[in-house]
Amino acid sequence: MVLVYHLIELFKWANFPTSGLLLGFRAGWVGVELFFVISGFVITLSCARNIEAYGARGYRSPFMGSRLVRIVPLYALTSWCYIALVDPAWFAGPRQLLWTNILLHASFLHNLSPIYAGALNGPAWSIGVEMQFYVFMALVFAWLPTRRPVLLAALAVLAGVLWRALMLFSFDPALDIQVLINRTQQLPGTFDAFGLGCMLALIARTPNHWAHHLTLASWRNFAVSASAALVLSTISWHIFWPRATYWNFPAMVIGFRVLLGLTFLCWLWAAITLPAVPRLLALLRPVNYIGKISYGIYLWHMLVIVSLVRAGLGSQPSKAAVWAAALTLLISMFTWHYFEHPIMKRHAEKAAR
């Protein structure tokens, strides 16, 4: 979703469909919201399993170790490639700005600044939010009300809504709108997406929870969850498009992400309740593989698109988009097999010893 959205925006792809299901890609930025919901789900499972294995006092080190190994190598590689190959003008500018940029990205704090959030590979702003969420979960997960997942999700949604409202109503209209966008996308403003994913994970792994049976794989549960996802998607669609300018509508800035979070929660619920039919799983293997290399797709695609635009290949957006997508996939496949996966495998073998 994010890849196609950036193909449309950066290639100025005016002929991309403006109706039908493909219209959704023109709002492909919502894919990041889906990413946060999924992250809340899988990170909660990871924390819970580490507590079971290492105890409430010892889970932090193995949890953060696995997260750093998964996130940092490719993040560092793509950041360096961006600054060295795509935008070397940083080296010609003031040294203070260059080193501030590098240090903020190295410490995963770049997302806190509207100047530096997208300075080294635009989509990487969300990696800062993600890493801050990992640290938050490592520090407080053992003390969260995990036995009351609905309450936990409600508190997370409230925190997200209040943060966005505070940022909106304290915003000086004389400032660039990017400042407001940056402020609302900080960790407190994304707590609702993370929290909804956390809730689903906790319910799914707690057999005595009243809603646990709804998370089990069955065609009935899948039908219910998929129907709910379709209904919420339709509602979201009809609310968003008449207000696609988004930042001009305070109610959208404050509350629309809650609706998005609930929509993606239902799609995730549908995914975990889909029965394991062998033929269906075989058909989904390409999707599964795309999932494996999706982190690479997310971090490499902007480097590829910007390079093609600067090379003057954006005059025919549809052809340039095909080249950009193909190159992104090839590079992501290469770094998965020869960079990311070997590093993860060595880490796992070392941890096992």
N, C-alpha and C positions, 0 to 999 in steps of 0.2 A: 504493500500500500504506500509506504513512504518512498520507495524507489520510483514508482510510477508517478506519484505526486511531484517529485523533484524533476522527473523527465518533462512533465507538462510545464512546470513553472520555469525551469532554467532554459529549456529549448523553445520557450514561448510557443507551445504546441496548440495553436488556436483551433486546429481542425479535430482535436481530440473530442470524442462524443460529448455532447451536452445534454443527453437524455438517456434513459435506460439505466441498467445496472452499472455500466462503466462510468456513469456520472459520479459515482461514489469515489472514484480515484482522484477527482478534483478536490476532494477533502481528505486526501490520503494521510494527512498529518495525524488523523485520529488513530492511525496504526500505533503511534507511540503510547496512546492511552491503553490500547489492547496489550501492548508489551508490558506496561506497568501492572495490569491486572494479572497477567500470566506470571509475572515476576513475583508478585505477592503470594501467589499460589505455590510456586515451586520453592521459593526461599523459605516459606513457612514449613514445608515438608522437610527441607534440608536442615533447618534449625532443630525441628522436633526429633529427627533421626539422630542428629549429633548429640542432643541432650540424652537420648536413650543410650547412646554408645559411650559417651564420655562424662555424663553427669552435668548438672546445672552450672557447675563451676569450670568445667573443662571443655565445654563445647565451642567456645569462641575461637580458639586457635585453629582447630581443624576446619571449622566453618569458613573463617576468613582466609585461611590458606588456600582452600579449594576455589574460593571466589576470586582471589587475586590471580591465581594461576589461569583461571578461565578468562578473566577480563583484561589484565594488564598487558600481556605480550602483544596481542594484536592491536590493542589500543595504542601502545607505544610505537609500534611499527607504522601504523597508518598515520599517526600524528607526525612522525618524523618524515614520512614520505610526502605528506601534505606540505609541510613547511620547507622541505628541501627541494621538491620537484614541482609542486603545483603552485605554491605561493612563496617563492624565495625572496620576495620584496621585503619580508620581515627582517632579513639579514641586512638589508640596506638602510633600514630605519633606525631610530634611536635604540641603543642597546638596552636601556631601561625597559622599554616597551617589550622588546624581544624576550628578555629574561623574566619579566613579569608574566608574560604569556606562557612561557615554558614552565615556570614554577607553579602557576595556577593549574595548568593542565596536569602536571606531574602529581599534584596533591589532590586532584579531582575537585577543585574548588572553582574552576573556571565558569561553571554555570551560574555562580553567584553574581557575576558581572555582565551587564549587557554589552560591554565592549569586548570581552574575551570569551563569552559563552560559545560563540560559533567561529572564533578566530582560527582555530586549527580543526578544520573538518566540521562544518556546521552541525550535522546530526549528533556529534559527540557531546553536545550539551546534556543530553539525556543520560550519558554514561556517568557524568558527575552526579546527577540526581540518584541514579541507580547505586553507585558506590556509597553514597551517603546513607541510602536506605539499608544497605548491607551492614554498615557500621552501627546504625541505629538498632537493627535487629540483633546484632551480636551483643550489644550492650544491654538491651532491655527485654529480649524475648522471654527469658526465664521468669520475668515478673509481670508479663502481660496476662490479662484475664483470658487465657486460652481455653478455659473450660466454658466460657460464655462467648462463643464466636460472634453471635449476632450483636451483642453489646460492644464487642471490640470493633466490629465493622461500623456500628452506629457512631462510636466515638471518632473513628477515623474519618468518616464522612463529615461529621460536624467540624472536625479540625480543618479539613480541606475547604469547606464552605466558608468558615470564619476567616481563614487566611486570605482567600481570594477576595472576600468582601472587604477586609481590612486594606489589602493592597489597592483595590479599586477606589475606595472612598478616600484614601489618603494620597491618591495619585495627583500630581500637579499637571493639569492639561497642557501647560507650556512645554513639558518634556516630550521627547520622542515616544511614540506609542510602543516602541521596542522595549523601553524601560518597564512599562506595565506588563508586557508579555513576559519579560524575563522574571519579574517579581512574582507573578502568579504561578510560574512554573517551578518555583523552588519546592523543596521537599514537603513543607507543610501543605502546599497547594496540591500535591499529588497523593496525599495520604489516603484519600477516599478510594482511588483506584487500587493502591496497594492493599488497603484494608479489606476491600471486597474480595480480592484474591485470597487473602489470609483466611477470611471467614470460610470460604469454600473448602480450602485445604483442611482446616481444623474439623469441619463437619465430616469431611470424607474419611478422616483417619480416626474418628471417635465413634466406635460402634454403638455406644449407649446414648448418643445424641438423638433427640427426637426426629431430626431430619436426615439422619445418616442413610436410611434406606432409600432416600431420593437420589443419593449420589452413586448408588450401585449400578453397574452396567446392566441395562435391560432395555428392550425396545419401548416399553411404556415410559420409563424415565427419559429416554432419549426423545420420544415424541413430545412429552410435556416441556422439556427444556428447550428443544429446538423451536417449538411453537411460541414459547415465551420470547425466545431470542428474535424470531421473525416479527412478532408484534412490536417489541421494543425498538427493533431496527426501523420499522416503518414509522413509528412515532418519532424517533430521532430524526429520520430523514425529513419528515414534513415540518418539524420544528426548525431544523437547521437551515434548509435552503432559502426560505423567505428572509432569513436573518444571517445570510452567509458572510456579511461584513463583520459579524461576530462581536468585535470589540466596541461597536457602537451601541450594543445592547447590554446594559449592566446585568440583567437577569441571566443572559447567556454566559457571560464571563463567570458569574458566581455559581450558577446551578446546572449548566448544560453538561459539565463533566460528570456530574453525579449520574445523569441519565445515560451517558456514554458508558460509565463504569458498570452500571446495572446491565446494560445491553451486552457488553463484552463478558460480564460475569455469566450470563445465560448461555452465550456461545461456548464458553469454557466448560460450563456445566454439561452442555450437550456433548462436548468432546470426550469428557471422562465417563459419560454414561453410554456411549456408543458401543454396542456389543462387538466382541472380537470375532468377526466373521473372516475366516482365512482368505476367501476371494477378495473381500473388501480390503483387507490389510495389504494384499498383494497390489491392488490398484493404488493404494495410498503410499506405496514405497517411494515414488518420486517426491511426493509431498514431504514425507519423512526426511528424505535426503536434503531437500531445500531447508527444512527446519534445522538440520545439523549445521549447515553452512550459513544460516541466516545472520549470525553475528557478523560474519565477514561481509555479507551483502550489505548490511546496514552501514558498516564502517568504510567500505571501499567505494560504494556507488557515487558518493559526492566527488571523490577524487577523479573518478573516470568522467563524470558528466562535466565538471568544471574544465578538465583538460581538453575534452572535445569541443566545448564552447570556445575556449581560448584558441584552439587550433582552427577555428572558423568552420567547423563541421555542423553547426546548428542551423544552417540555412534551410535544410530539409528535415524538419523535426522528426517525422515518422521514421526516416532511415537512420538518422542519428540516434534515435531512441533504441532502435534494434541493436546498433553497434554498442551503445552504452550498456544495455542490459546484458548482451552476450559477453562483453569484456568483464563486466562486474561478476557475472557467474563464473567465468573461467578463472579470474584472479582469486575469487572466494574459494573455489574448489581447490586450487593449488595451495593456498595458505592453510586451508583446513587439513589437508592430507600431509603436508610437509612442514608445517609450522605449529598450528594450534594443537592438533591431535597428538603429535609426538610429545609436546611439552606436557599436556594433560596426562598422557600415559606414563611418562617418567615420574610425574608427581604422585600418581596413584600407586605405582610400584614402590616408590620410596615410602609412602605412607603405610603401605601394607607390611613393609619390613619393620 
